[in-house]
Amino acid sequence: QALERAPAAPKRQTAMAANDAPYTLRRTQAAAGNGTEQVAIPTIPAAEALSAASAQAFVAVPARCAEACGLPAGLADNDGRGARHWLGRAAGLLARGEAAACVRRCHLRWVIVCHGSSGLTYTSWRWVAKVAALGYGALVPDSFAHA
Protein backbone atom coordinates (compact mmCIF):
# COMPACT_ATOMS: atom_id res chain seq x y z
CA GLN A 1 0.00 0.00 0.00
CA ALA A 2 1.24 3.46 -0.85
CA LEU A 3 1.11 6.39 1.56
CA GLU A 4 -0.12 9.56 -0.11
CA ARG A 5 -0.70 13.08 1.18
CA ALA A 6 -4.41 13.96 1.26
CA PRO A 7 -5.51 17.08 -0.61
CA ALA A 8 -5.17 20.25 1.43
CA ALA A 9 -8.25 21.08 3.46
CA PRO A 10 -9.70 24.60 3.39
CA LYS A 11 -8.08 26.95 5.92
CA ARG A 12 -9.77 26.90 9.31
CA GLN A 13 -9.03 28.12 12.82
CA THR A 14 -7.30 25.32 14.69
CA ALA A 15 -4.84 24.64 17.51
CA MET A 16 -3.25 21.89 15.44
CA ALA A 17 0.13 22.20 13.78
CA ALA A 18 0.37 23.66 10.29
CA ASN A 19 0.61 20.16 8.79
CA ASP A 20 -2.84 19.13 9.97
CA ALA A 21 -4.00 17.59 6.69
CA PRO A 22 -4.32 13.87 7.48
CA TYR A 23 -2.43 11.19 5.62
CA THR A 24 -4.52 8.51 3.97
CA LEU A 25 -3.76 4.96 2.99
CA ARG A 26 -4.97 4.14 -0.48
CA ARG A 27 -5.06 0.69 -1.98
CA THR A 28 -3.46 0.41 -5.37
CA GLN A 29 -5.64 -0.21 -8.45
CA ALA A 30 -4.54 -3.85 -8.52
CA ALA A 31 -5.43 -4.44 -4.89
CA ALA A 32 -8.67 -2.49 -4.75
CA GLY A 33 -10.08 -3.01 -8.23
CA ASN A 34 -11.57 0.20 -9.59
CA GLY A 35 -12.16 1.99 -6.25
CA THR A 36 -9.93 3.23 -3.49
CA GLU A 37 -10.31 2.87 0.25
CA GLN A 38 -9.13 5.66 2.52
CA VAL A 39 -8.11 5.35 6.16
CA ALA A 40 -7.53 8.63 8.00
CA ILE A 41 -4.58 8.73 10.40
CA PRO A 42 -4.96 11.28 13.22
CA THR A 43 -2.67 14.27 13.25
CA ILE A 44 -0.33 15.16 16.08
CA PRO A 45 -1.54 18.16 18.11
CA ALA A 46 0.58 21.28 18.44
CA ALA A 47 2.90 21.52 21.46
CA GLU A 48 0.52 23.89 23.29
CA ALA A 49 -2.16 21.20 23.30
CA LEU A 50 0.25 18.79 25.02
CA SER A 51 1.52 21.21 27.68
CA ALA A 52 -0.56 19.70 30.50
CA ALA A 53 1.20 16.35 30.08
CA SER A 54 4.65 17.90 30.30
CA ALA A 55 3.84 20.44 33.03
CA GLN A 56 2.36 17.67 35.19
CA ALA A 57 5.08 15.12 34.29
CA PHE A 58 6.80 13.31 37.11
CA VAL A 59 10.57 13.34 37.46
CA ALA A 60 12.66 10.75 39.28
CA VAL A 61 16.20 11.77 40.19
CA PRO A 62 18.60 8.95 41.16
CA ALA A 63 20.13 8.85 44.63
CA ARG A 64 23.63 10.13 43.78
CA CYS A 65 22.22 13.26 42.16
CA ALA A 66 19.35 13.71 44.65
CA GLU A 67 21.79 13.61 47.58
CA ALA A 68 24.22 16.03 45.89
CA CYS A 69 21.39 18.47 45.19
CA GLY A 70 19.70 18.26 48.60
CA LEU A 71 16.53 16.65 47.28
CA PRO A 72 14.73 14.52 49.90
CA ALA A 73 14.49 10.80 49.19
CA GLY A 74 10.97 9.56 48.59
CA LEU A 75 11.22 6.79 46.00
CA ALA A 76 12.47 3.28 46.69
CA ASP A 77 13.33 0.36 44.47
CA ASN A 78 12.20 -3.06 45.68
CA ASP A 79 15.76 -3.93 46.73
CA GLY A 80 15.05 -3.54 50.46
CA ARG A 81 17.34 -0.50 50.80
CA GLY A 82 14.53 2.00 51.40
CA ALA A 83 13.83 5.33 49.74
CA ARG A 84 16.95 6.79 48.12
CA HIS A 85 15.71 8.62 45.01
CA TRP A 86 13.74 11.84 44.62
CA LEU A 87 10.32 11.79 42.94
CA GLY A 88 8.16 14.80 42.21
CA ARG A 89 6.45 16.79 39.49
CA ALA A 90 8.60 18.55 36.88
CA ALA A 91 7.07 21.89 37.88
CA GLY A 92 7.96 21.16 41.52
CA LEU A 93 11.58 20.48 40.62
CA LEU A 94 11.81 23.67 38.56
CA ALA A 95 10.33 25.64 41.47
CA ARG A 96 13.24 24.49 43.66
CA GLY A 97 15.58 26.87 41.81
CA GLU A 98 19.12 25.90 42.81
CA ALA A 99 18.20 22.23 43.20
CA ALA A 100 16.92 22.20 39.60
CA ALA A 101 20.16 23.81 38.43
CA CYS A 102 22.10 21.24 40.45
CA VAL A 103 20.22 18.38 38.74
CA ARG A 104 21.21 19.85 35.37
CA ARG A 105 24.85 19.79 36.50
CA CYS A 106 24.57 16.07 37.36
CA HIS A 107 24.68 15.34 33.59
CA LEU A 108 22.18 12.50 33.93
CA ARG A 109 21.09 10.33 31.07
CA TRP A 110 17.31 10.39 30.91
CA VAL A 111 14.70 7.75 30.19
CA ILE A 112 11.14 8.64 29.24
CA VAL A 113 8.74 6.22 30.92
CA CYS A 114 5.33 6.19 29.21
CA HIS A 115 2.26 4.70 30.82
CA GLY A 116 -0.29 2.47 29.17
CA SER A 117 -4.00 3.02 28.69
CA SER A 118 -4.65 2.47 32.41
CA GLY A 119 -2.51 5.45 33.37
CA LEU A 120 0.32 5.42 35.90
CA THR A 121 -0.07 2.09 37.67
CA TYR A 122 2.00 0.18 40.20
CA THR A 123 3.94 -1.39 37.34
CA SER A 124 4.77 2.07 35.93
CA TRP A 125 6.19 3.17 39.28
CA ARG A 126 8.23 -0.03 39.58
CA TRP A 127 9.84 0.80 36.22
CA VAL A 128 10.51 4.38 37.34
CA ALA A 129 12.14 3.14 40.56
CA LYS A 130 14.27 0.62 38.63
CA VAL A 131 15.40 3.28 36.13
CA ALA A 132 16.42 5.57 39.01
CA ALA A 133 18.18 2.68 40.79
CA LEU A 134 20.22 2.14 37.63
CA GLY A 135 21.39 5.77 37.86
CA TYR A 136 19.21 7.31 35.15
CA GLY A 137 16.82 10.21 35.52
CA ALA A 138 13.25 9.32 34.61
CA LEU A 139 10.75 11.65 32.97
CA VAL A 140 7.20 10.34 33.27
CA PRO A 141 4.69 12.38 31.23
CA ASP A 142 1.19 12.21 32.67
CA SER A 143 -0.89 12.10 29.50
CA PHE A 144 -4.07 11.92 31.58
CA ALA A 145 -3.27 15.32 33.13
CA HIS A 146 -5.73 18.12 32.47
CA ALA A 147 -4.83 21.73 31.82
VENMODA-V297722 format. One record per residue. N is the residue number from 0. PHI is phi in degrees with one decimal (NA if undefined). Layout:
N,PHI / N,PHI
//
This chain:
0,NA / 1,-96.1 / 2,-101.0 / 3,-122.0 / 4,-80.2 / 5,-69.2 / 6,-58.4 / 7,-62.7 / 8,-80.6 / 9,-59.8 / 10,-61.6 / 11,-148.1 / 12,-74.1 / 13,-154.7 / 14,-92.9 / 15,-76.8 / 16,-65.0 / 17,-62.6 / 18,-95.0 / 19,-86.3 / 20,-74.6 / 21,-72.0 / 22,-83.2 / 23,-129.1 / 24,-96.4 / 25,-121.1 / 26,-73.7 / 27,-72.4 / 28,-53.3 / 29,-65.8 / 30,-81.4 / 31,-107.9 / 32,76.5 / 33,-87.6 / 34,-99.8 / 35,-124.3 / 36,-117.5 / 37,-110.5 / 38,-126.9 / 39,-78.9 / 40,-106.5 / 41,-61.1 / 42,-87.1 / 43,-88.6 / 44,-65.9 / 45,-64.3 / 46,-56.2 / 47,-60.4 / 48,-71.8 / 49,-101.6 / 50,-63.1 / 51,-62.9 / 52,-64.4 / 53,-79.7 / 54,-65.4 / 55,-96.3 / 56,-60.9 / 57,-91.1 / 58,-130.1 / 59,-113.2 / 60,-111.2 / 61,-65.0 / 62,-52.2 / 63,-59.9 / 64,-78.8 / 65,-59.3 / 66,-63.0 / 67,-63.6 / 68,-100.4 / 69,71.6 / 70,-90.0 / 71,-69.1 / 72,-70.7 / 73,-152.9 / 74,-131.1 / 75,-120.1 / 76,-84.2 / 77,-89.1 / 78,-96.6 / 79,80.0 / 80,-93.3 / 81,80.7 / 82,-68.7 / 83,-131.4 / 84,-105.7 / 85,-95.4 / 86,-134.7 / 87,-168.2 / 88,-78.4 / 89,-57.0 / 90,-62.9 / 91,-67.0 / 92,-67.2 / 93,-62.2 / 94,-70.0 / 95,-81.7 / 96,56.1 / 97,-62.0 / 98,-63.6 / 99,-64.5 / 100,-64.5 / 101,-63.8 / 102,-61.4 / 103,-60.2 / 104,-73.8 / 105,-71.4 / 106,52.6 / 107,-71.9 / 108,-91.8 / 109,-115.1 / 110,-120.6 / 111,-93.6 / 112,-104.7 / 113,-102.2 / 114,-87.5 / 115,-87.1 / 116,-69.8 / 117,-91.2 / 118,86.7 / 119,-80.4 / 120,-106.6 / 121,-53.5 / 122,-62.7 / 123,-58.8 / 124,-68.3 / 125,-62.6 / 126,-63.9 / 127,-60.4 / 128,-62.9 / 129,-66.9 / 130,-60.8 / 131,-64.5 / 132,-63.9 / 133,-81.8 / 134,95.1 / 135,-99.0 / 136,-79.0 / 137,-122.6 / 138,-109.3 / 139,-123.1 / 140,-62.6 / 141,-101.0 / 142,-74.3 / 143,-93.8 / 144,-65.9 / 145,-112.0 / 146,-68.5
//
